[in-house]
Amino acid sequence: MQSTSQVSDFSISNKWFRYTRLRTSEIMLENILLYFLFAILVYTPVFGFLTTLPIRIWDESRLANNAYEMYKNGNLWVTFFDGQPDLWNTKPPFLIWMQAALMHLLGVNEVAVRLPSAMACFLTCLSIIIFMHRFFANVWPGFITVIVLISMHGYINIHATRTGDYDAMLTLFTTLYCLLFFAFLQSGKIIYLYGFFINLSLAFLTKSTASLLFLPGLAAYSIIKGSFSQLILNRHTWIGFIICLMPILGFYLIRESHNPGYFSAVVKNEWGGRFLSTIENHDHSSFYYFDNFIDFQLKEWYVIVPAGIATGLLSNDKKLASLAKFILVIVITYFILISLSQTKLEWYDVPMYPFIAMFIAFFIWITANILQNTSAVSDHLNSKLVPALLCFFICLGPYRNIVHKTYKPEEYAWDKEFYEIGYYLKKGIKDEVSLNHTKLLYDGYNAQIKFYIHILQDKGVDIQLSSWDDLQIGDIVIAHQQYVKGYIAAHYKNIVLSSSGQINTYLISGRQ
């Protein structure tokens, strides 16, 4: 027969078990709801309306044509442009592989070109929320970081996550390799070290030397932490380094064997050229990136960054303080390196944004924790609602602006006339205007035009890119640049068949 104390102990134990199980269920449900909300909030800024803007000139259009020619010729090792091996864009083809594969699945279109960047953005956000959830045993820091990140103009922008450029994919792998390196130093688990090297290799196969810019910061942090010598002496470091190097060297050797002269072009284009000298007139002051943060890239967030750094470094939570110190070291070293580079472009700072978003999230999360413990708030609100409400009020404006920017993207005033022909060709692909039996006249670099010409020709439309100085009687030509239209007026008898904005379609009836 059980004693009264035994029955009491059993009852208390049973109640504690039921309470623990209930509390665990509540936490799991809360986490599931937050992950579900994360997916909803990420969708529009990341995946919505990817095809609204026409293909952009320079990198995106070059990659789109590289991917198209790979899709057509099946050559996975040598990228082509205009039927010739491309020695202008010499970066490894990991992103181009993704785009060419999607062309096989989805057809040749803007979605196939831009979806890899959007997926890279989504995976970056998912990686952050999972990492921070596991590190802090709390889903809120990662959730807040992601909402801040997708509310940044510099990140949700053309030449970043909204177009088919290298930088979103690069940012995915640099974010992963930095977080895995930190996780290894914190835990000593070898699997994180190998994960670091695998993602470093993928980052290099995406954008070559740009993938290495966080490494000085990682080295500096390991020295500060006192782990550098142990890292160097660890045999797994060298095994991981070999694993990292093998696919990189393998690609370069195969490409050089198929395309002699490729490695020389790589050395000229990528190893020191952009850092030591100004390429293509991209010369700016040493404060270019700092000024750009304030004026555009982080204009709604930059004032919170110092507060996030301070609250993170001064936190009583040792985990939070260590992560804040790590992020500060790698961001500062990266920022210094791109600021010292002689060639400066606004998207070179894109890989920093996930880490800057973490600083801002630290401030919001710590502030929410403080408010949760104040009687003025706890007496009137459920403590669980405090992080949600604070995140909502701080992020609402920036997030709404980003949604508007992606839902109704508009060309900058200086780009409207330039990209007008892109919109017109998109209409031709949709059969909204007739482009059959026409010649398109264009002065200058034309990769952004050529991509749409490929699509139209594959649809059976007879349209050609042509020179404007040797037109024949009966030619139907399209022109939108003032110089080209002026040349036609001065040298040919013509009839204007139609006009759309700056775009004219002419019938050539003779020479002047």
C-alpha positions as CSV (number, residue, x, y, z in Angstrom):
1,M,0.0,0.0,0.0
2,Q,1.4,3.4,-1.0
3,S,2.1,6.1,1.6
4,T,0.5,9.5,1.4
5,S,3.9,11.1,0.6
6,Q,4.5,8.6,-2.3
7,V,1.1,9.4,-3.8
8,S,1.8,13.1,-3.4
9,D,5.2,12.8,-5.1
10,F,3.7,10.8,-7.9
11,S,1.0,13.5,-8.4
12,I,3.6,16.3,-8.5
13,S,5.7,14.3,-10.9
14,N,2.7,13.6,-13.1
15,K,1.7,17.3,-13.1
16,W,5.3,18.4,-13.9
17,F,5.4,15.9,-16.8
18,R,2.0,17.2,-18.2
19,Y,3.2,20.8,-17.8
20,T,6.5,20.1,-19.6
21,R,4.8,18.2,-22.4
22,L,2.2,21.1,-22.8
23,R,5.0,23.7,-22.7
24,T,7.0,21.8,-25.3
25,S,4.0,21.6,-27.5
26,E,3.3,25.3,-27.2
27,I,6.9,26.1,-28.1
28,M,6.8,23.8,-31.1
29,L,3.5,25.3,-32.3
30,E,4.9,28.8,-31.9
31,N,8.0,27.9,-33.8
32,I,6.0,26.3,-36.6
33,L,3.8,29.4,-36.9
34,L,6.9,31.6,-37.1
35,Y,8.5,29.5,-39.8
36,F,5.2,29.6,-41.7
37,L,5.0,33.3,-41.3
38,F,8.6,33.6,-42.4
39,A,7.7,31.8,-45.7
40,I,4.7,34.1,-46.3
41,L,6.7,37.3,-45.6
42,V,9.7,36.2,-47.7
43,Y,7.6,35.2,-50.8
44,T,6.7,38.6,-52.4
45,P,10.0,40.5,-51.9
46,V,12.0,37.5,-53.0
47,F,9.9,35.6,-55.6
48,G,7.2,38.0,-56.7
49,F,7.2,39.8,-60.0
50,L,10.7,38.6,-61.1
51,T,9.8,39.1,-64.8
52,T,8.5,42.7,-64.6
53,L,11.8,44.4,-65.4
54,P,13.6,43.5,-68.7
55,I,17.1,41.9,-68.5
56,R,19.7,44.3,-67.3
57,I,22.8,45.3,-69.2
58,W,26.3,44.0,-68.3
59,D,26.4,41.1,-65.9
60,E,22.9,39.8,-66.0
61,S,22.6,40.0,-69.7
62,R,26.0,38.4,-70.2
63,L,25.1,35.5,-67.9
64,A,21.8,35.1,-69.6
65,N,23.5,34.7,-72.9
66,N,26.1,32.4,-71.5
67,A,23.4,30.2,-70.1
68,Y,21.4,30.3,-73.3
69,E,24.4,29.2,-75.4
70,M,25.2,26.5,-72.8
71,Y,21.5,25.4,-73.0
72,K,21.9,25.2,-76.8
73,N,25.4,23.7,-77.3
74,G,25.5,21.5,-74.1
75,N,29.1,22.5,-73.3
76,L,29.3,22.6,-69.5
77,W,32.9,23.7,-69.3
78,V,33.3,26.5,-71.7
79,T,30.9,29.5,-71.6
80,F,30.2,31.1,-74.9
81,F,29.0,34.5,-76.0
82,D,27.9,35.2,-79.6
83,G,29.2,31.8,-80.6
84,Q,32.7,32.2,-79.3
85,P,34.4,31.2,-76.0
86,D,33.8,34.0,-73.5
87,L,37.1,35.4,-72.2
88,W,35.5,38.7,-71.0
89,N,33.4,37.0,-68.3
90,T,35.9,34.5,-66.9
91,K,34.3,33.5,-63.6
92,P,33.5,29.9,-63.0
93,P,30.1,28.8,-64.2
94,F,28.2,27.5,-61.1
95,L,25.4,30.1,-61.5
96,I,25.4,29.6,-65.3
97,W,24.9,25.9,-64.7
98,M,21.8,26.6,-62.6
99,Q,20.4,29.0,-65.2
100,A,21.0,26.6,-68.1
101,A,19.4,23.8,-66.2
102,L,16.3,25.9,-65.5
103,M,16.1,26.8,-69.2
104,H,15.7,23.1,-69.8
105,L,12.9,22.9,-67.2
106,L,11.2,26.3,-67.6
107,G,12.1,27.4,-71.1
108,V,14.3,30.4,-72.1
109,N,12.9,33.4,-70.1
110,E,13.6,35.8,-67.3
111,V,12.4,33.3,-64.6
112,A,15.1,30.8,-65.6
113,V,17.7,33.6,-65.4
114,R,16.6,35.1,-62.1
115,L,15.2,32.2,-60.1
116,P,18.6,31.0,-58.9
117,S,19.2,34.4,-57.3
118,A,15.7,34.3,-55.6
119,M,16.3,30.7,-54.4
120,A,19.7,31.7,-53.1
121,C,18.1,34.6,-51.2
122,F,15.5,32.2,-49.7
123,L,18.1,29.7,-48.7
124,T,20.2,32.4,-47.1
125,C,17.2,33.5,-45.0
126,L,16.4,29.9,-44.1
127,S,20.0,29.2,-43.2
128,I,20.1,32.2,-40.9
129,I,16.9,31.4,-39.1
130,I,17.9,27.8,-38.6
131,F,21.4,28.7,-37.4
132,M,20.2,31.3,-34.9
133,H,17.4,29.0,-33.7
134,R,19.8,26.3,-32.9
135,F,22.5,28.6,-31.5
136,F,20.1,30.6,-29.2
137,A,17.5,27.8,-28.7
138,N,15.0,30.6,-29.7
139,V,13.5,31.2,-33.1
140,W,13.0,34.9,-32.6
141,P,16.5,36.2,-33.3
142,G,16.7,34.5,-36.6
143,F,13.1,35.5,-37.5
144,I,13.8,39.2,-36.8
145,T,17.1,39.0,-38.7
146,V,15.4,37.7,-41.8
147,I,12.6,40.3,-41.7
148,V,15.2,43.0,-41.4
149,L,17.3,41.5,-44.2
150,I,14.5,41.3,-46.7
151,S,13.6,44.9,-45.8
152,M,17.0,46.3,-47.0
153,H,17.1,48.1,-50.3
154,G,20.7,47.1,-50.9
155,Y,19.8,43.4,-50.6
156,I,16.4,43.2,-52.3
157,N,17.6,45.0,-55.3
158,I,18.7,44.7,-59.0
159,H,22.2,43.1,-59.3
160,A,21.5,41.3,-56.0
161,T,18.5,39.1,-55.2
162,R,16.1,40.5,-57.9
163,T,18.2,39.8,-61.0
164,G,20.3,37.0,-62.5
165,D,23.7,38.2,-61.2
166,Y,26.3,36.5,-59.2
167,D,25.9,38.3,-55.9
168,A,22.8,36.6,-54.3
169,M,24.4,33.2,-54.9
170,L,27.7,34.4,-53.6
171,T,26.1,35.8,-50.5
172,L,24.4,32.4,-49.8
173,F,27.7,30.6,-49.7
174,T,29.7,33.3,-48.0
175,T,27.1,33.5,-45.2
176,L,27.1,29.8,-44.8
177,Y,30.8,29.4,-44.7
178,C,31.2,32.2,-42.2
179,L,28.5,30.8,-39.9
180,L,29.9,27.3,-40.2
181,F,33.4,28.6,-39.4
182,F,32.0,30.3,-36.3
183,A,30.1,27.1,-35.3
184,F,33.3,25.1,-35.6
185,L,35.2,27.4,-33.3
186,Q,32.4,27.4,-30.8
187,S,31.8,23.7,-30.7
188,G,34.9,22.0,-32.2
189,K,32.7,19.7,-34.3
190,I,34.6,18.7,-37.4
191,I,31.5,18.5,-39.6
192,Y,31.2,22.3,-39.4
193,L,34.8,22.7,-40.5
194,Y,34.2,20.5,-43.6
195,G,30.9,22.4,-44.2
196,F,33.0,25.6,-44.2
197,F,35.3,24.3,-46.9
198,I,32.5,22.9,-49.0
199,N,30.7,26.2,-49.0
200,L,34.0,28.1,-49.6
201,S,34.5,26.0,-52.7
202,L,31.0,26.7,-54.0
203,A,31.4,30.4,-53.3
204,F,34.6,30.4,-55.4
205,L,32.9,28.4,-58.2
206,T,30.2,31.2,-58.2
207,K,32.3,34.4,-58.2
208,S,35.9,33.5,-58.1
209,T,38.2,35.8,-55.9
210,A,35.2,37.8,-54.6
211,S,34.5,34.7,-52.5
212,L,37.7,35.1,-50.5
213,L,37.1,38.6,-49.0
214,F,35.7,37.3,-45.7
215,L,38.8,35.0,-45.1
216,P,41.0,37.8,-43.6
217,G,38.2,38.5,-41.1
218,L,37.9,34.8,-40.2
219,A,41.6,34.6,-39.7
220,A,41.6,37.7,-37.6
221,Y,38.8,36.3,-35.4
222,S,40.5,33.0,-34.9
223,I,43.6,34.9,-33.7
224,I,41.6,37.0,-31.3
225,K,39.9,33.9,-30.0
226,G,43.3,32.1,-29.6
227,S,42.3,29.3,-32.0
228,F,44.5,30.1,-35.0
229,S,47.4,27.8,-34.2
230,Q,45.1,24.9,-33.3
231,L,43.3,25.5,-36.6
232,I,46.5,25.4,-38.6
233,L,47.7,22.3,-36.9
234,N,44.4,20.4,-37.2
235,R,44.8,17.7,-39.9
236,H,41.1,18.1,-40.8
237,T,41.9,21.7,-41.8
238,W,44.2,20.5,-44.5
239,I,42.0,17.7,-45.6
240,G,39.1,20.2,-45.9
241,F,41.4,22.6,-47.8
242,I,42.2,19.8,-50.3
243,I,38.4,19.0,-50.6
244,C,37.8,22.7,-51.2
245,L,40.6,23.0,-53.8
246,M,39.9,19.9,-55.9
247,P,36.7,21.0,-57.7
248,I,38.2,24.5,-58.3
249,L,41.4,23.2,-59.8
250,G,39.5,20.5,-61.7
251,F,37.3,23.1,-63.3
252,Y,40.2,25.4,-64.3
253,L,42.2,22.5,-65.8
254,I,39.3,21.2,-67.8
255,R,38.4,24.7,-69.0
256,E,42.0,25.5,-70.0
257,S,42.3,22.2,-71.9
258,H,39.1,23.0,-73.8
259,N,39.8,26.7,-74.2
260,P,43.6,27.5,-74.2
261,G,44.3,31.0,-73.0
262,Y,41.5,30.9,-70.4
263,F,43.8,30.9,-67.4
264,S,45.7,33.9,-68.7
265,A,42.4,35.8,-69.1
266,V,41.5,34.8,-65.5
267,V,44.7,36.2,-64.1
268,K,44.2,39.4,-66.1
269,N,40.6,39.9,-65.2
270,E,40.3,38.6,-61.6
271,W,43.6,38.3,-59.8
272,G,44.5,41.8,-58.7
273,G,43.1,43.7,-61.7
274,R,40.0,45.2,-60.0
275,F,41.6,45.7,-56.6
276,L,44.8,47.4,-57.8
277,S,43.4,49.4,-60.7
278,T,40.1,51.1,-61.7
279,I,38.2,49.0,-64.2
280,E,35.6,50.5,-66.6
281,N,35.7,53.9,-64.9
282,H,34.3,52.6,-61.6
283,D,36.4,55.0,-59.5
284,H,34.9,56.3,-56.3
285,S,36.1,57.8,-53.0
286,S,37.1,55.6,-50.0
287,F,33.8,56.6,-48.3
288,Y,31.7,55.4,-51.3
289,Y,30.2,52.4,-49.5
290,F,29.6,54.2,-46.3
291,D,27.8,57.1,-48.1
292,N,25.8,54.6,-50.1
293,F,24.6,52.9,-46.9
294,I,23.2,56.2,-45.6
295,D,21.8,57.5,-48.9
296,F,20.2,54.3,-50.3
297,Q,21.3,50.8,-49.3
298,L,20.5,51.0,-45.6
299,K,18.8,54.4,-45.4
300,E,16.0,53.1,-43.1
301,W,18.3,51.0,-40.9
302,Y,21.7,52.5,-40.6
303,V,20.9,54.4,-37.4
304,I,20.1,51.2,-35.6
305,V,23.4,49.4,-36.6
306,P,25.6,51.1,-33.9
307,A,23.0,50.3,-31.2
308,G,22.9,46.7,-32.4
309,I,26.7,46.5,-32.2
310,A,26.8,48.0,-28.7
311,T,23.9,45.8,-27.3
312,G,25.4,42.7,-28.8
313,L,29.0,43.3,-27.5
314,L,27.8,44.4,-24.1
315,S,25.2,41.6,-23.6
316,N,25.4,39.4,-20.5
317,D,24.5,36.5,-22.8
318,K,27.9,35.1,-23.6
319,K,26.6,33.4,-26.8
320,L,25.2,36.7,-28.1
321,A,28.4,38.6,-27.2
322,S,30.6,36.1,-28.9
323,L,28.5,36.1,-32.1
324,A,28.4,39.9,-32.1
325,K,32.2,40.0,-31.8
326,F,32.6,37.6,-34.6
327,I,30.3,39.5,-36.9
328,L,31.9,42.8,-36.1
329,V,35.4,41.5,-37.0
330,I,34.4,39.9,-40.3
331,V,32.2,42.9,-41.4
332,I,34.9,45.5,-40.6
333,T,37.6,43.6,-42.5
334,Y,35.3,43.0,-45.5
335,F,34.3,46.7,-45.5
336,I,37.9,47.8,-45.4
337,L,38.9,45.5,-48.2
338,I,36.2,46.7,-50.6
339,S,36.8,50.3,-49.6
340,L,40.5,50.0,-50.4
341,S,39.8,48.4,-53.8
342,Q,40.4,50.8,-56.7
343,T,37.3,49.5,-58.5
344,K,34.1,50.1,-56.5
345,L,30.6,49.0,-57.5
346,E,27.5,49.3,-55.4
347,W,26.8,45.6,-55.3
348,Y,30.2,44.6,-53.9
349,D,28.7,45.2,-50.4
350,V,25.9,42.7,-50.8
351,P,27.5,39.8,-48.9
352,M,27.7,42.1,-45.7
353,Y,23.9,42.5,-45.5
354,P,23.0,39.2,-43.7
355,F,25.5,40.1,-40.9
356,I,24.4,43.8,-40.7
357,A,20.8,42.5,-40.4
358,M,22.0,40.4,-37.4
359,F,23.2,43.5,-35.6
360,I,19.9,45.2,-36.1
361,A,18.1,42.1,-34.9
362,F,20.2,42.0,-31.7
363,F,19.0,45.4,-30.8
364,I,15.3,44.6,-31.5
365,W,15.5,41.3,-29.6
366,I,17.3,42.6,-26.6
367,T,14.9,45.6,-26.4
368,A,12.0,43.1,-26.6
369,N,13.5,41.1,-23.7
370,I,13.9,44.2,-21.6
371,L,10.3,45.2,-22.3
372,Q,9.1,41.7,-21.4
373,N,10.5,42.1,-18.0
374,T,9.1,45.5,-17.2
375,S,5.8,45.6,-15.2
376,A,4.4,48.4,-17.3
377,V,4.4,46.0,-20.3
378,S,3.9,42.6,-18.6
379,D,0.8,43.8,-16.7
380,H,-1.0,44.6,-20.0
381,L,0.5,42.3,-22.6
382,N,1.3,38.6,-22.9
383,S,5.1,38.5,-22.9
384,K,5.1,36.3,-26.1
385,L,3.6,39.2,-28.0
386,V,6.3,41.7,-27.2
387,P,8.9,40.5,-29.8
388,A,6.2,40.3,-32.4
389,L,4.8,43.7,-31.8
390,L,8.2,45.4,-31.6
391,C,9.4,43.7,-34.8
392,F,6.1,44.7,-36.5
393,F,6.3,48.4,-35.6
394,I,10.0,48.7,-36.4
395,C,10.0,46.6,-39.6
396,L,6.6,47.6,-41.0
397,G,7.7,50.7,-42.9
398,P,10.8,49.3,-44.5
399,Y,9.1,46.0,-45.4
400,R,6.1,47.8,-46.9
401,N,8.5,49.9,-49.0
402,I,10.3,46.8,-50.3
403,V,7.0,45.1,-51.2
404,H,6.0,48.2,-53.1
405,K,9.4,48.3,-54.8
406,T,9.1,44.7,-56.0
407,Y,5.4,44.7,-56.7
408,K,5.5,47.8,-58.9
409,P,9.2,48.1,-59.9
410,E,10.0,51.3,-61.7
411,E,12.9,52.3,-63.9
412,Y,15.1,55.1,-62.6
413,A,14.6,58.3,-64.7
414,W,18.0,57.8,-66.3
415,D,17.1,54.2,-67.3
416,K,13.6,54.7,-68.8
417,E,14.7,55.4,-72.3
418,F,17.5,53.0,-72.3
419,Y,15.4,50.0,-71.3
420,E,12.4,51.0,-73.4
421,I,13.5,48.6,-76.2
422,G,13.6,45.7,-73.7
423,Y,9.9,46.3,-72.7
424,Y,9.1,46.4,-76.5
425,L,10.8,43.1,-77.2
426,K,9.0,41.5,-74.2
427,K,5.7,42.6,-75.9
428,G,6.9,41.0,-79.1
429,I,7.5,37.7,-77.2
430,K,3.9,37.9,-75.9
431,D,2.7,38.6,-79.5
432,E,1.4,42.0,-78.4
433,V,3.3,43.6,-81.2
434,S,4.5,42.1,-84.5
435,L,8.2,41.9,-84.9
436,N,8.4,39.4,-87.8
437,H,10.6,40.3,-90.8
438,T,12.3,43.2,-89.0
439,K,15.8,44.4,-88.3
440,L,16.6,45.8,-85.0
441,L,19.2,48.6,-85.1
442,Y,21.2,49.2,-81.9
443,D,24.4,51.2,-81.2
444,G,26.7,49.8,-78.4
445,Y,26.9,46.7,-76.2
446,N,23.8,44.7,-76.9
447,A,23.8,41.6,-74.7
448,Q,20.5,42.7,-73.0
449,I,18.9,42.9,-76.5
450,K,20.5,39.7,-77.9
451,F,18.9,37.6,-75.2
452,Y,15.4,38.6,-76.3
453,I,16.4,38.2,-80.0
454,H,17.3,34.6,-79.2
455,I,13.9,34.0,-77.6
456,L,12.0,35.6,-80.6
457,Q,14.0,33.6,-83.1
458,D,13.4,30.4,-81.2
459,K,9.6,31.2,-81.5
460,G,10.1,31.4,-85.3
461,V,10.1,35.2,-85.5
462,D,12.3,36.6,-88.3
463,I,14.1,39.4,-86.5
464,Q,17.8,40.2,-86.8
465,L,20.3,42.6,-85.1
466,S,21.7,44.6,-88.0
467,S,24.0,47.5,-88.8
468,W,22.2,50.8,-89.8
469,D,24.8,51.8,-92.4
470,D,23.9,49.2,-95.0
471,L,20.1,49.0,-95.2
472,Q,18.3,47.8,-98.3
473,I,15.1,49.0,-100.0
474,G,12.2,47.2,-98.4
475,D,13.8,46.7,-95.1
476,I,11.6,47.1,-92.0
477,V,13.8,48.4,-89.2
478,I,13.3,49.2,-85.6
479,A,15.3,51.9,-83.8
480,H,14.9,53.8,-80.5
481,Q,18.3,55.5,-79.9
482,Q,18.4,59.2,-81.0
483,Y,21.7,58.7,-82.8
484,V,20.4,55.8,-84.9
485,K,17.1,57.5,-85.7
486,G,19.0,60.6,-86.8
487,Y,21.3,58.5,-89.0
488,I,18.2,56.9,-90.7
489,A,16.6,60.3,-91.3
490,A,19.9,61.7,-92.8
491,H,20.8,58.8,-95.0
492,Y,17.7,57.0,-96.0
493,K,14.3,57.7,-97.5
494,N,11.8,56.2,-95.1
495,I,8.3,55.8,-94.0
496,V,7.5,55.6,-90.3
497,L,5.2,52.6,-90.0
498,S,4.6,53.0,-86.2
499,S,5.8,54.7,-83.1
500,S,5.8,53.6,-79.5
501,G,7.4,56.1,-77.1
502,Q,11.0,56.6,-78.4
503,I,10.7,53.4,-80.6
504,N,10.1,53.9,-84.3
505,T,9.5,51.2,-87.0
506,Y,10.6,52.4,-90.4
507,L,10.1,51.1,-94.0
508,I,13.3,51.9,-95.9
509,S,12.4,53.1,-99.4
510,G,15.7,54.3,-100.7
511,R,18.9,56.3,-100.0
512,Q,19.1,60.0,-99.6
